[in-house]
Every structure is written in structure tokens, then in C-alpha cells.
Amino acid sequence: METFLSAVLGELISRSINFIINKWSTQLKLNMEESLQRALLRAQVIIEEAMGRQITNQAMLLQLGMLRDAMHRGYYALDAFRYQPHYGEDGNDPAAWRFMPLSKVPSAKDPYFSSRTIQFQEQLREALDRLSSMIVDLNELVMFLMSYPRLYRQPYSMHILLGNCMFGRQMETELVINFLLHTKPHSSEELDVLPVVGPVGVGKSTLIAHVCKDERVCDYFSEILWLHNRDFMDGELTFRQGCAMNRRNCLSNLKKGKRLLVVIELYGNLCEDAWNRFYLASKQRFPSGSKIIVNSCSDKIVKFGTTPALTLEYMSLEAYWYFFKTLTFGSMDPETRPRFAQLAMEIARLQNRSIHSAYITSYLLRDNFNLHFWCKVLIFMRGFIQKHISKFGVHPFDLLNQNKPVLHGRMASPSEDFMICHRYHRFPDEEVPEIRVQDVLYGSIKKHGKFEVLVWRSQIPPYYSYVDACEIRERKITGAKRKHCMKDGATFC
């Protein structure tokens, strides 16, 4: 009897201790989540206040850039923790496991869940510690921030601002402006050249266009001349007749002592001899203090610069999630729609940080705010990407970023192949296709053969419209598959 009572008492004590520990851990987890949320709000206040001011100090911009990165990491860690699938709590709901990151759905007792929870908690703690220490270090910066003039801005919601402004390039913008406004001694006869390089779709043209619209740049230069590939002949820097006339008129209209800014956008490699001829002629004819910016995807133009090149990279995964979430949910609060937020996070991870895909997919989801539709988009996108990787060994969005052909699919027509052959942009005064790419990928539009689709029309300078040359064709069924599908006159696939 004593042995039985001792065992029962031991079991009760053990359960009580476990209950207290679990309750304490849960409370600690909630406190960490709330603390990180408060720290993120403080960081967001500082960042948004800085976005509304004309900051020129490079050290302040560097500190703000570090704070912005820490904020993006913090939001990503918090959302990854909040919107992780809770399979054990809702195992009967298909929507809870259909978008699991792994191909196989384990049981609720699988060690995967406990290890993932511990990993998320460590990420929360790390994000909180990093953000808290940075905010404390930025007390003096906040005081100096108030001394900078405000930029005029309407009190729009953040998703409208991100949809109509350049995201996360404040420091790079000021670096380019600093290069343009820097005045060398009069004895210097060198014509300054800044190369801007980076992959396709990273935002080089957008950055330069925003710089050229800055009041300080407009006041400093009398004329800003844009040159493109179409302004040159035979791949060399030989001006076409119309461009040469414009340049001569531009130079003749310049008064003595006025400055000229020339922006050259190139989409291929340059012959060094051709560049040297162009540079020599420009140095002789351009007024003193003129500058050149060369924009290209090829890093071979770096050697043409008289100053270190500005290299743009794709945004981090954490920054991409912040951008995509803001555009997708608009003025809605994602915390009130955790299932939608969980799906959106999975979709964002699949897009490989593509800016074009962020705009296309976020607007598509926002226009079709339906849980079933979002699930279909995720399943379709995941299946297409997995199939492409298994067949070609590369992520399709990597090929799109490199402007290479991609074999896509169609959500409404699984029997058709959608081939994206080439992506290019058109200028604001040029016509664009009426068919949108999202209507082809996710809609039921009937179209075959080769045609063009509108990918995205930018609402910010330089207001390019991005167009895909594509083709839809029926998927061919091989003889082996047809034999496998047919047996005794019955269809099994």
C-alpha cells in the first residue's frame, strides 16, 4: 500500500512540476513575442520618420540601413514563429497541412516540430537582442534626425507608399547624389564616370531615375540626357543621327559654365576602344563639372569608371517578405488573418526575391482574397517549381532574373505549356499588350501560339512597362506514357 501511495504521489509531483515548467515556458515565449513586437514598432517609427526626411549624412544612412535590416529580420522571425503550421492542434484540417514546406507531412509527435519550435524561439531571442541594442545605440541619431528637413508626403498607408516609391534604396540614392554633386578643383579636366551594375530586375534604372528627379540634382545640372542601346549602332558607341542631333542641340543650348549629366543604359558588353573614343570626345565637348552614369548588367563596365562602381544586389529574404506582405495585405492587418499570412509567407519564399513576381503575385492575391484560391496558387507554384528544378536543375525564377527562357505551366489548363521566351521593357510612350501575364498563368484565357503579355506597369520612374514574349502550346504525350495510360481501352491517367 505504501509503495502504491508513493508511486501515485511521485506521479502527481512529476506532473505538477511539468505543468509549472510548461506554463513558465509559455509565459516566457509570450513575453519574448510581445517584447519583440514592441521593439519592432519602435524601429518602424524611426525608419518611417527617416524616410520622410532628406538625410545626407553617410554615417547616419549606414546606421539607418543596419536598423532597417534588423527590423526586416525581426519581422521575418516573428511572422515565421506566428504563422508556422500547427499540425498537432488541427490535424483534421486539410488546409493546415497542404502547404507544409516539406513534401512529407509527419505526425504531431515527430521531433521535427519540437526542433522547429526551439529554432523559432532562438531566432526570436536573437532578433530581440539585436534590435534592442541597436535602438539604444540610436538615441543620439534620433535627436540628429529632427534637424533634417522634411520631404513633402501625403499621409498614405504604407502599402501605397511601397507601391509608388523605391523600396530600401535610400543609402544608395544618397551615394549617387553625393557623386553627382561633388565638385572637383578647377584644374581637374577628368570627366567623372560612375558605373552602376547589378543583375536584371534589381532596380538600377529605377534608382538612377529617382536620383535624376531629385531637386538637388535638377538644380545642379542644366540638362540630363538619357541614352539607350537604341541610340547606338553596331554595338559600338556611335550615335545614331537623331541622337547626335539631340546631343548637338543640347550642347548648343547650354550656357557657359552649365553642367550636363549623361545617363547611358546598356544591355550588353562594350568595346573598350569604342568607349575610349566616346569618352575622349565627351571630355572635349562637355562643359566642366559634367558627369556620366553608365548602367549595365555586365560588370565589365566597372573598368570604365573614374570612381568605384555601385553594385546593386537583390534584397534579402527578410526584406522581401516585409515588402511582399505589405503589398499583399494592403491596409488589412495580417495578424487577424493568420491562415492567409501563413500561405502568403510560403508563396513569398518560393519567388526567389523577384521584384516583378512580388508585384504580380501580391496584386493577384489581393484581388482574389479567398483562402481556397490562395491554396491553389501555392500548390500550383510549388508543383511548377519542383518540376522545373527536377527537370532542368535550376529554379525557374533564377532563369527569369537572368532573362532566359522558362518553361512554365498554367493553373487552369494543366495540359498546356506556357513558355516565357524573353522579357524586356517598353518606354512610357510605347504601346503595351492588353493581355496580362497573371490572366494567362492563373486565369482561363484561351490563347495559343506566340504572343506578348504585359508583366507589370511600373508606377514609379522611369515608368517602364515590362513585357514577356511567350508561347502557349499543347503538351505532347509520349508513346511510353500513352501506353501506360491506356489498358484494355480504359484510361488510367
Protein Blocks (a to p, Z undefined) as FASTA:
>chain_A
ZZmmmmmmmmmmmmmmmmmmmmmmmmmmmmmmmmmmmmmmmmmmmmmmmmmpccfbfklm
mmmmmmmmmmmmmmmmmmmmmmpccfklmmmlmklmmmgfbfbdcdfklmklmmmmmmmm
mmmmmmmmmmmmmmmmmmmmmmmmmmpccdddddddfklmmmmccehilmmmmmmmmmmm
pccdfklmcdcddddeddehilpmmmmmmmmmpmklmmmpmbdcdddfklpghhiacdcf
klmmmmmmmmmmpcghiacddddddfbdcdfklmmmmmmmmmmmpcghiacddddfbfkl
mmmpcbdcdddddddfklmmmmmmmmmnmmacfklmmmlmmmmmmmmmmnnopaklmmmm
mmmmmmmgcfklmmmmmmmmmmmmmmmmmmnopafklmmmnopacddddfklmmbccddf
bdcdddfkbccdfbdfklmmmmccdcehjddddfbdcfbdehiacddddddddddddfkl
mmmmpgghiafZZ
